[in-house]
Amino acid sequence: MLKTIINLSLLASMVRYATPLTLASLGGMFSERGGVINIALEGIMLAGAFTAAAVTVKVGNPWIGLMAAATAGLLVALIHALASIQFKADQVVVGTAINILFLGVPPLVSGAMFDSTGSTPQLPRDQTLPEWHIPLIDHVPVLKQLLSGHTPISYLAFALVPVSYYVLFRTRFGLRLRAVGENPEAADTAGVSVYRIRYAGVLLSGVLAGIGGAYLSIAQNSLFTRNMTGGRGFIALAALIFGKWHPIGAFLACLLFGLAEGVSDQMQGVVPIPVQFIQIIPYVLTMVVLAGFIGRATPPRAIGTPYIKEK
């Protein structure tokens, strides 16, 4: 039984399931490192997933759908930024409101566009993002399962991990973002625009989470279904906390959650347990991680605190 569950296909599943989590978690990192809590990752992913599928159905090109998803994520993040940064609203309340809003908006728009509130039309195979095979790696058995045959979004997600590390710790923007998240008053005194940096962090999180949502509808699946994110935005947030707001730590946490979801899939039909109990494994792991590690993780000191510039 154990050999049936733990096999090479589990590695491929881990990569697939970790992809949207990684994108959303890295996006949340940029937002929260700048001092803005982004609970809205779930809603942004839903917006990206629906937009990608709907645009692809209309234009027949998944790459345009992917760009539309990134734009949708950017616009939803702009709402979050305006409410939280410009109007000093409670960031948790704003994020929660966005999540609730986008539980209802995609089905409503889908009903108007496609006469179905449950899902968008099925995309033909040539209108979903392709799988890329790496010639040299294709001849190495284990690496083939782990690194080859994934969609471009997977490769983008994993490439963004070192890129995010470099941006956060080796660039002027990253230094300013971290300074704003730790001590916005000192950053302002040094001539850094706190509002501008926070806007950049939140908008960047929207783009990445929107692309993560697009992966679900036009790469992993071939349509959008109601609430198809299934709490992945919250799992990405848990991975961010577990990874201590560090790109590599968050990525490793996403792999762990992706592995848990892959194990959940492999167990179905193998272990004599009701499928409902098997499907909750990733969510139970999320709760355990949050309960066990949230007290040990030290967030940016100014996170969740609106900045009011002294005149």
C-alpha positions as CSV (number, residue, x, y, z in Angstrom):
1,M,0.0,0.0,0.0
2,L,2.8,2.4,0.9
3,K,4.5,1.8,-2.4
4,T,1.3,2.5,-4.2
5,I,1.1,5.9,-2.5
6,I,4.8,6.9,-2.6
7,N,5.9,6.7,-6.2
8,L,7.5,8.9,-8.9
9,S,4.1,10.2,-10.0
10,L,3.8,11.7,-6.5
11,L,6.8,14.0,-7.3
12,A,5.0,15.3,-10.4
13,S,1.9,15.9,-8.4
14,M,3.8,17.8,-5.7
15,V,5.2,20.1,-8.4
16,R,1.8,20.7,-10.0
17,Y,0.1,21.4,-6.7
18,A,2.9,23.6,-5.4
19,T,2.9,25.9,-8.4
20,P,-0.2,28.1,-7.6
21,L,0.8,28.1,-3.9
22,T,4.3,29.3,-4.7
23,L,3.1,32.1,-6.9
24,A,0.5,33.3,-4.4
25,S,2.9,32.9,-1.4
26,L,5.6,34.9,-3.2
27,G,3.1,37.6,-4.0
28,G,1.9,37.7,-0.4
29,M,5.5,38.0,0.7
30,F,6.0,41.2,-1.3
31,S,2.8,42.7,0.2
32,E,3.5,41.7,3.8
33,R,7.2,42.6,3.7
34,G,6.0,46.1,2.9
35,G,3.6,46.1,5.9
36,V,0.2,45.2,4.3
37,I,-1.5,42.0,5.3
38,N,-2.9,40.3,2.2
39,I,-5.6,37.9,3.3
40,A,-7.2,38.6,-0.1
41,L,-4.9,36.1,-1.9
42,E,-7.8,33.7,-2.2
43,G,-10.1,36.2,-3.9
44,I,-7.3,37.4,-6.2
45,M,-6.7,33.8,-7.3
46,L,-10.4,33.3,-8.0
47,A,-10.4,36.5,-10.1
48,G,-7.3,35.3,-12.0
49,A,-8.7,31.8,-12.6
50,F,-12.1,33.0,-13.9
51,T,-10.6,35.8,-16.1
52,A,-8.1,33.4,-17.6
53,A,-10.7,30.9,-18.5
54,A,-13.3,33.4,-19.7
55,V,-10.9,35.4,-21.9
56,T,-9.4,32.2,-23.3
57,V,-12.9,30.9,-24.3
58,K,-13.6,34.2,-26.1
59,V,-10.3,34.7,-27.9
60,G,-9.0,31.1,-28.1
61,N,-5.5,32.0,-26.9
62,P,-4.4,30.9,-23.4
63,W,-1.5,33.3,-23.4
64,I,-3.8,36.2,-23.8
65,G,-5.9,34.6,-21.0
66,L,-2.8,34.4,-18.8
67,M,-2.1,38.1,-19.4
68,A,-5.7,39.0,-18.6
69,A,-5.5,37.0,-15.4
70,A,-2.4,38.9,-14.3
71,T,-4.3,42.2,-15.1
72,A,-7.3,41.0,-13.1
73,G,-5.1,40.2,-10.2
74,L,-3.5,43.6,-10.5
75,L,-6.9,45.4,-10.5
76,V,-8.2,43.5,-7.5
77,A,-5.0,44.2,-5.6
78,L,-5.4,47.8,-6.5
79,I,-8.7,47.8,-4.7
80,H,-7.0,46.3,-1.7
81,A,-4.2,48.9,-1.8
82,L,-6.6,51.8,-2.1
83,A,-8.7,50.7,0.8
84,S,-5.8,49.7,3.1
85,I,-3.1,52.2,2.2
86,Q,-4.9,55.3,0.9
87,F,-8.0,55.1,3.1
88,K,-6.4,53.4,6.2
89,A,-9.1,50.7,6.4
90,D,-8.5,47.6,8.4
91,Q,-6.4,45.3,6.2
92,V,-7.9,42.0,7.4
93,V,-11.4,43.3,6.9
94,V,-10.6,44.5,3.4
95,G,-9.0,41.2,2.5
96,T,-11.9,39.2,3.9
97,A,-14.4,41.4,1.9
98,I,-12.5,40.8,-1.3
99,N,-12.5,37.0,-0.7
100,I,-16.3,37.1,-0.1
101,L,-16.9,39.3,-3.1
102,F,-15.0,37.0,-5.5
103,L,-16.9,33.9,-4.2
104,G,-19.9,35.5,-5.9
105,V,-18.7,37.7,-8.8
106,P,-17.3,34.9,-11.0
107,P,-20.5,32.8,-11.0
108,L,-22.5,35.9,-11.6
109,V,-20.5,37.0,-14.6
110,S,-20.2,33.4,-15.9
111,G,-24.0,33.1,-15.8
112,A,-24.3,36.3,-17.9
113,M,-21.6,35.3,-20.4
114,F,-22.0,31.6,-20.7
115,D,-25.5,30.8,-19.2
116,S,-23.9,28.8,-16.5
117,T,-23.1,29.9,-13.0
118,G,-21.3,26.6,-12.2
119,S,-18.5,26.7,-14.7
120,T,-17.2,28.2,-17.9
121,P,-17.2,26.1,-21.1
122,Q,-14.6,23.4,-21.4
123,L,-11.5,24.5,-23.3
124,P,-10.1,22.3,-26.1
125,R,-6.6,20.9,-25.5
126,D,-5.0,23.3,-27.9
127,Q,-6.4,26.3,-25.9
128,T,-4.8,25.3,-22.6
129,L,-1.2,26.0,-21.8
130,P,1.2,23.4,-23.2
131,E,3.5,21.1,-21.2
132,W,7.1,21.8,-21.9
133,H,9.5,18.8,-22.0
134,I,13.2,19.4,-21.4
135,P,15.2,17.1,-23.8
136,L,18.2,16.2,-21.6
137,I,16.2,15.8,-18.4
138,D,13.6,13.6,-20.2
139,H,16.2,10.8,-20.3
140,V,16.8,10.8,-16.5
141,P,14.0,8.9,-14.8
142,V,13.5,10.7,-11.5
143,L,14.3,14.1,-12.8
144,K,11.9,13.6,-15.7
145,Q,9.1,13.2,-13.2
146,L,10.2,16.1,-11.1
147,L,11.4,18.7,-13.6
148,S,10.0,17.9,-17.1
149,G,6.6,17.9,-18.6
150,H,5.2,20.8,-16.7
151,T,3.4,24.0,-18.0
152,P,5.3,27.3,-18.4
153,I,3.6,28.7,-15.3
154,S,5.3,26.0,-13.2
155,Y,8.7,26.9,-14.5
156,L,7.9,30.6,-14.0
157,A,6.9,29.9,-10.4
158,F,10.1,28.1,-9.5
159,A,12.3,30.6,-11.4
160,L,10.7,33.4,-9.4
161,V,12.0,31.9,-6.1
162,P,15.7,32.9,-6.6
163,V,14.5,36.1,-8.5
164,S,12.4,37.1,-5.5
165,Y,15.3,36.4,-3.1
166,Y,17.6,38.6,-5.2
167,V,15.0,41.4,-5.4
168,L,14.2,41.3,-1.7
169,F,17.8,41.2,-0.4
170,R,20.0,42.5,-3.2
171,T,18.2,45.5,-4.7
172,R,17.3,49.0,-3.6
173,F,13.6,48.2,-4.0
174,G,13.9,45.2,-1.7
175,L,15.8,47.2,0.9
176,R,13.2,49.9,0.8
177,L,10.3,47.4,1.0
178,R,11.8,45.7,4.0
179,A,12.5,49.1,5.7
180,V,8.9,50.2,5.1
181,G,7.6,46.9,6.6
182,E,9.8,47.3,9.7
183,N,9.9,51.0,10.4
184,P,8.0,53.2,8.0
185,E,8.7,56.3,10.0
186,A,12.4,55.8,9.7
187,A,12.1,55.0,6.0
188,D,10.0,58.1,5.4
189,T,12.7,60.2,7.2
190,A,15.3,58.7,4.9
191,G,13.3,59.9,1.9
192,V,11.5,56.7,0.9
193,S,7.9,57.1,-0.2
194,V,6.1,54.7,2.1
195,Y,2.9,54.8,0.2
196,R,4.5,54.2,-3.2
197,I,6.6,51.2,-1.9
198,R,3.5,49.6,-0.2
199,Y,1.5,50.1,-3.4
200,A,4.2,48.4,-5.4
201,G,4.3,45.4,-3.0
202,V,0.5,44.9,-3.0
203,L,0.2,45.3,-6.8
204,L,3.0,42.8,-7.3
205,S,1.2,40.4,-5.1
206,G,-1.9,40.8,-7.2
207,V,-0.1,40.0,-10.4
208,L,1.5,36.8,-9.0
209,A,-1.6,35.6,-7.3
210,G,-3.6,36.2,-10.5
211,I,-1.2,34.1,-12.5
212,G,-1.4,31.4,-9.8
213,G,-5.2,31.4,-10.3
214,A,-4.8,31.2,-14.1
215,Y,-2.7,28.0,-13.6
216,L,-5.7,26.3,-12.0
217,S,-8.1,27.1,-14.9
218,I,-6.0,27.0,-18.1
219,A,-3.1,24.7,-17.2
220,Q,-4.0,22.3,-14.5
221,N,-7.6,22.1,-15.6
222,S,-9.4,23.3,-18.8
223,L,-12.2,25.4,-17.3
224,F,-13.2,27.5,-14.4
225,T,-15.5,26.0,-11.7
226,R,-17.1,27.8,-8.8
227,N,-14.7,28.2,-5.9
228,M,-12.1,26.2,-7.7
229,T,-9.2,27.6,-5.6
230,G,-10.6,25.6,-2.7
231,G,-8.7,27.6,0.0
232,R,-5.4,27.6,-1.8
233,G,-5.0,31.3,-1.1
234,F,-5.2,30.6,2.6
235,I,-2.8,27.7,2.3
236,A,-0.3,30.0,0.5
237,L,-0.7,32.5,3.3
238,A,0.1,29.7,5.8
239,A,3.1,28.7,3.7
240,L,4.3,32.3,3.8
241,I,4.1,32.3,7.6
242,F,5.6,28.9,8.0
243,G,8.5,30.1,5.7
244,K,9.0,33.2,7.9
245,W,8.3,35.6,5.1
246,H,11.4,34.4,3.2
247,P,11.1,33.3,-0.5
248,I,13.1,30.1,0.0
249,G,11.3,29.2,3.2
250,A,7.9,29.9,1.6
251,F,8.8,27.8,-1.4
252,L,9.8,24.8,0.7
253,A,6.6,25.2,2.7
254,C,4.6,25.2,-0.6
255,L,6.3,22.0,-1.7
256,L,5.3,20.5,1.7
257,F,1.7,21.5,1.1
258,G,1.9,20.3,-2.5
259,L,3.2,17.0,-1.3
260,A,0.3,16.7,1.2
261,E,-2.2,17.3,-1.6
262,G,-0.5,14.8,-3.8
263,V,-0.5,12.2,-1.1
264,S,-4.2,12.9,-0.6
265,D,-4.8,12.2,-4.3
266,Q,-2.7,9.0,-4.2
267,M,-4.6,7.7,-1.1
268,Q,-8.0,7.8,-2.7
269,G,-9.1,4.4,-3.7
270,V,-6.1,2.8,-2.0
271,V,-6.7,3.4,1.7
272,P,-10.1,2.2,3.1
273,I,-11.0,5.6,4.4
274,P,-13.9,7.8,3.2
275,V,-12.7,10.1,0.5
276,Q,-13.9,13.2,2.4
277,F,-11.5,12.4,5.2
278,I,-8.6,12.0,2.8
279,Q,-9.3,15.3,1.0
280,I,-9.0,17.3,4.2
281,I,-5.3,16.3,4.7
282,P,-3.9,19.5,3.2
283,Y,-6.2,21.6,5.3
284,V,-5.5,19.8,8.5
285,L,-1.8,20.3,7.8
286,T,-2.4,24.0,7.3
287,M,-4.1,24.2,10.7
288,V,-1.3,22.2,12.4
289,V,1.3,24.5,10.8
290,L,-0.5,27.7,11.9
291,A,-1.1,26.4,15.4
292,G,2.4,25.2,15.9
293,F,4.5,27.8,14.2
294,I,2.6,31.1,14.0
295,G,3.8,32.0,17.5
296,R,7.4,31.4,16.6
297,A,7.4,33.3,13.3
298,T,8.3,37.0,13.6
299,P,6.4,39.1,11.0
300,P,7.5,42.5,9.8
301,R,7.1,44.9,12.8
302,A,4.8,47.3,11.0
303,I,2.6,44.7,9.3
304,G,-1.1,45.6,9.5
305,T,-0.5,49.1,10.7
306,P,-1.6,52.0,8.4
307,Y,1.0,54.7,8.0
308,I,0.0,58.2,8.6
309,K,2.5,60.7,7.3
310,E,3.3,63.5,9.8
311,K,2.8,67.0,8.4
